[in-house]
């Protein structure tokens, strides 16, 4: 490990947005550190980044567990390099009527999409403030701005992560740490959308669904912004999306 290394840590690096962000930062010379609860699912992403000449490391980590988060950040910082950019990208979008929602599932959704964001961002921020630099990015959704029928649990979690981002931005901005919240509004080009919502996926030919690579370009843009013109909240949606 050398001090010249730059690391991006992506919590929740799935097959779409999180993976695309990791690939985008790796193209810029960053060591991409990516997590999922199952390390095996990260192998295709790691192989793709390495095949393109980048550096990548995968970690099996439960972002809801304080001890696992602490161990993850310590391992990365001590063996690979300083975490210069951090992305929290866990969604947990599970619709359910408020009349049928269970306390267990409501709590689990909040724990995954909000509490885990607090644990992981706090652990990274404690390292960044010592160096007086860094970027912390949260993936949000329209549910963080308004709650739709059938999405009470998801909306509660996403409202929470947006509030966390706002508070962190106000506290850490003066310490040269850029905190931003990205509102992703619309279907993303994934196998899930293709298989489950074919009529929506058909809009891809009209640029009607979000391309993960284009989302990733915006995350990189936020990280690269000069601090005299930092963005806190960025909305990303297809041109035809109703909002």
For each residue, the residues with C-beta under 8 A, 3 or more apart:
1: 5 78 79 80 81
2: 5 81
3: 81 82
4: 81
5: 1 2 31 80 81 82
6: 29 30 31 81 82 84 85
7: 30 31 32 33 76 80 81 82 83 84 85
8: 21 22 25 26 30 31 32 33 83 84 85 86 87
9: 33 34 35 73 76 83 85 86 87 124
10: 13 18 19 21 22 32 33 34 35 87 89
11: 18 35 61 63 86 87 88 89 90 116 120
12: 18 35 36 63 88 89 90 91 139
13: 10 18 19 21 22 34 35 36 42 45 58 89
14: 17 18 19 36 89
15: 19 44 45 190 191
16: 19 20 188 189 190 212
17: 14 20 21 89 139 184 188 212 215 216
18: 10 11 12 13 14 21 22 34 87 89 139
19: 10 13 14 15 16 22 23 34 45 212
20: 16 17 23 24 212 213 215 216
21: 8 10 13 17 18 24 25 87 89 215 216 219 220
22: 8 10 13 18 19 25 26 32 34 45 49 56
23: 19 20 26 27 32 45 48 49 52 54 213 216
24: 20 21 27 28 213 216 217 219 220
25: 8 21 22 28 30 32 85 219 220 223
26: 8 22 23 29 30 31 32 49 52 54 55 56
27: 23 24 52 54
28: 24 25 220
29: 6 26
30: 6 7 8 25 26 55 84 85
31: 5 6 7 8 26 55 56 57 80 81
32: 7 8 10 22 23 25 26 49 54 55 56 57
33: 7 8 9 10 56 57 58 59 76 80 83
34: 9 10 13 18 19 22 42 45 46 56 57 58 59
35: 9 10 11 12 13 42 58 59 60 61 63 72
36: 12 13 14 39 41 42 58 60 61
37: 60 61 62
38: 41 42 60
39: 36 42 43 58 59 60
40: 43
41: 36 38 44
42: 13 34 35 36 38 39 45 46 58 59
43: 39 40 46 47 58
44: 15 41 47 48
45: 13 15 19 22 23 34 42 48 49 56 58
46: 34 42 43 49 50 56 57 58
47: 43 44 50 51
48: 23 44 45 51 52
49: 22 23 26 32 45 46 52 54 55 56
50: 46 47 53 54 55 56
51: 47 48
52: 23 26 27 48 49
53: 50
54: 23 26 27 32 49 50
55: 26 30 31 32 49 50
56: 22 26 31 32 33 34 45 46 49 50
57: 31 32 33 34 46 76 80
58: 13 33 34 35 36 39 42 43 45 46
59: 33 34 35 39 42 72 75 76
60: 35 36 37 38 39
61: 11 35 36 37 68 69 72
62: 37 65 68
63: 11 12 35 68 69 88 90 112 116 117 119 120
64: 111 112 115 116 119
65: 62 68 69 119
66: 69 70 119
67: 70 71
68: 61 62 63 65 71 72
69: 61 63 65 66 72 73 119 120 123
70: 66 67 73 74 123
71: 67 68 74 75
72: 35 59 61 68 69 75 76 123
73: 9 69 70 76 77 83 123 124 127
74: 70 71 77 78
75: 59 71 72 78 79 80
76: 7 9 33 57 59 72 73 79 80 81 83
77: 73 74 80 81 82 83 127
78: 1 74 75
79: 1 75 76
80: 1 5 7 31 33 57 75 76 77
81: 1 2 3 4 5 6 7 31 76 77
82: 3 5 6 7 77 127 131
83: 7 8 9 33 73 76 77 86 124 127 128 134
84: 6 7 8 30 133 134 135
85: 6 7 8 9 25 30 134 135 137 223
86: 8 9 11 83 120 121 124 134 135 136 137
87: 8 9 10 11 18 21 137 138 139 219
88: 11 12 63 116 117 120 121 136 137 138 139 161
89: 10 11 12 13 14 17 18 21 139
90: 11 12 63 112 113 116 117 139
91: 12 113 139 141
92: 108 109 112 113 154 157
93: 141 143 151 154
94: 105 109 153 154
95: 150 151 154
96: 100 101 105 150 152 153
97: 100 101 150
98: 101 150 152
99:
100: 96 97
101: 96 97 98 105 106 152 153
102: 105 106
103: 106 107
104: 107 108
105: 94 96 101 102 108 109 153
106: 101 102 103 109 110 152 153 156
107: 103 104 110 111
108: 92 104 105 111 112
109: 92 94 105 106 112 113 153 154 156 157
110: 106 107 113 114 115 153 156 157 160
111: 64 107 108 114 115 116
112: 63 64 90 92 108 109 115 116 157
113: 90 91 92 109 110 116 117 154 157 158 160 161
114: 110 111 117 118 156 157 158 160 161 164
115: 64 110 111 112 118 119
116: 11 63 64 88 90 111 112 113 119 120
117: 63 88 90 113 114 120 121 138 161 164
118: 114 115 121 122 164
119: 63 64 65 66 69 115 116 122 123
120: 11 63 69 86 88 116 117 123 124
121: 86 88 117 118 124 125 136 138 164 168
122: 118 119 125 126
123: 69 70 72 73 119 120 126 127
124: 9 73 83 86 120 121 127 128 134 136
125: 121 122 128 129 134 136 168 172 177
126: 122 123 129 130
127: 73 77 82 83 123 124 130 131 134
128: 83 124 125 131 132 133 134 136 172 177
129: 125 126 132 172 175 177
130: 126 127
131: 82 127 128 134
132: 128 129 175 176 177
133: 84 128 176 177
134: 83 84 85 86 124 125 127 128 131 176 177 178
135: 84 85 86 177 178 179 180 222 223
136: 86 88 121 124 125 128 165 168 172 177 178 179 180
137: 85 86 87 88 179 180 181 182 219 222 223
138: 87 88 117 121 161 162 164 165 179 180 181 182
139: 12 17 18 87 88 89 90 91 182 184
140: 144 158 161 162 165 181 182 183 184
141: 91 93 144 154 158 183 184 185
142: 145 146 148 183 185 243
143: 93 146 147 148 151 154 155 158 159
144: 140 141 155 158 159 161 162 181 183
145: 142 162 183
146: 142 143 155
147: 143 151 152 155 156 159
148: 142 143 151 155
149:
150: 95 96 97 98
151: 93 95 143 147 148 154 155
152: 96 98 101 106 147 155 156
153: 94 96 101 105 106 109 110 156 157
154: 92 93 94 95 109 113 141 143 151 157 158
155: 143 144 146 147 148 151 152 158 159
156: 106 109 110 114 147 152 153 159 160
157: 92 109 110 112 113 114 153 154 160 161
158: 113 114 140 141 143 144 154 155 161 162
159: 143 144 147 155 156 162 163
160: 110 113 114 156 157 163 164
161: 88 113 114 117 138 140 144 157 158 164 165 181
162: 138 140 144 145 158 159 165 166 181
163: 159 160 166 167
164: 114 117 118 121 138 160 161 167 168
165: 136 138 140 161 162 168 169 179 180 181 232
166: 162 163 169 170 181 232
167: 163 164 170 171
168: 121 125 136 164 165 171 172 179
169: 165 166 172 173 178 179 180 181 232
170: 166 167 173
171: 167 168 174 175
172: 125 128 129 136 168 169 175 177 179
173: 169 170 176 177 178 179 230
174: 171
175: 129 132 171 172
176: 132 133 134 173 227
177: 125 128 129 132 133 134 135 136 172 173
178: 134 135 136 169 173 222 223 225 227 230
179: 135 136 137 138 165 168 169 172 173 232
180: 135 136 137 138 165 169 222 230 231 232 233 234
181: 137 138 140 144 161 162 165 166 169 232 233 234
182: 137 138 139 140 215 218 219 222 233 234 236
183: 140 141 142 144 145 233 234 235 236 237
184: 17 139 140 141 188 210 215 236 237
185: 141 142 235 236 237 241 243
186: 209 210 236 237 238 241
187: 193 197 200 201 203 209 210
188: 16 17 184 193 209 210 212 215
189: 16 193 194 201 204 209 210 211 212
190: 15 16 193 194 212
191: 15 194 195
192: 195 196
193: 187 188 189 190 196 197 200 201 209
194: 189 190 191 197 198 201
195: 191 192 198
196: 192 193
197: 187 193 194 200 201
198: 194 195 201 202
199: 202
200: 187 193 197 203 208 209
201: 187 189 193 194 197 198 204 209
202: 198 199 205
203: 187 200 206 208 209 238 240
204: 189 201 207 208 209
205: 202 208
206: 203 240
207: 204 238 239
208: 200 203 204 205 238 239 240 241
209: 186 187 188 189 193 200 201 203 204 238
210: 184 186 187 188 189 214 215 236 237 238
211: 189 214 215
212: 16 17 19 20 188 189 190 215 216
213: 20 23 24 216 217
214: 210 211 217 218
215: 17 20 21 182 184 188 210 211 212 218 219 236
216: 17 20 21 23 24 212 213 219 220
217: 24 213 214 220 221
218: 182 214 215 221 222 234 236
219: 21 24 25 87 137 182 215 216 222 223
220: 21 24 25 28 216 217 223 224
221: 217 218 224 225
222: 135 137 178 180 182 218 219 225 231 234
223: 25 85 135 137 178 219 220
224: 220 221
225: 178 221 222 229 230 231
226: 229 230
227: 176 178 230
228:
229: 225 226
230: 173 178 180 225 226 227
231: 180 222 225 234
232: 165 166 169 179 180 181
233: 180 181 182 183
234: 180 181 182 183 218 222 231
235: 183 185
236: 182 183 184 185 186 210 215 218
237: 183 184 185 186 210 241 243
238: 186 203 207 208 209 210 241
239: 207 208
240: 203 206 208
241: 185 186 208 237 238
242:
243: 142 185 237
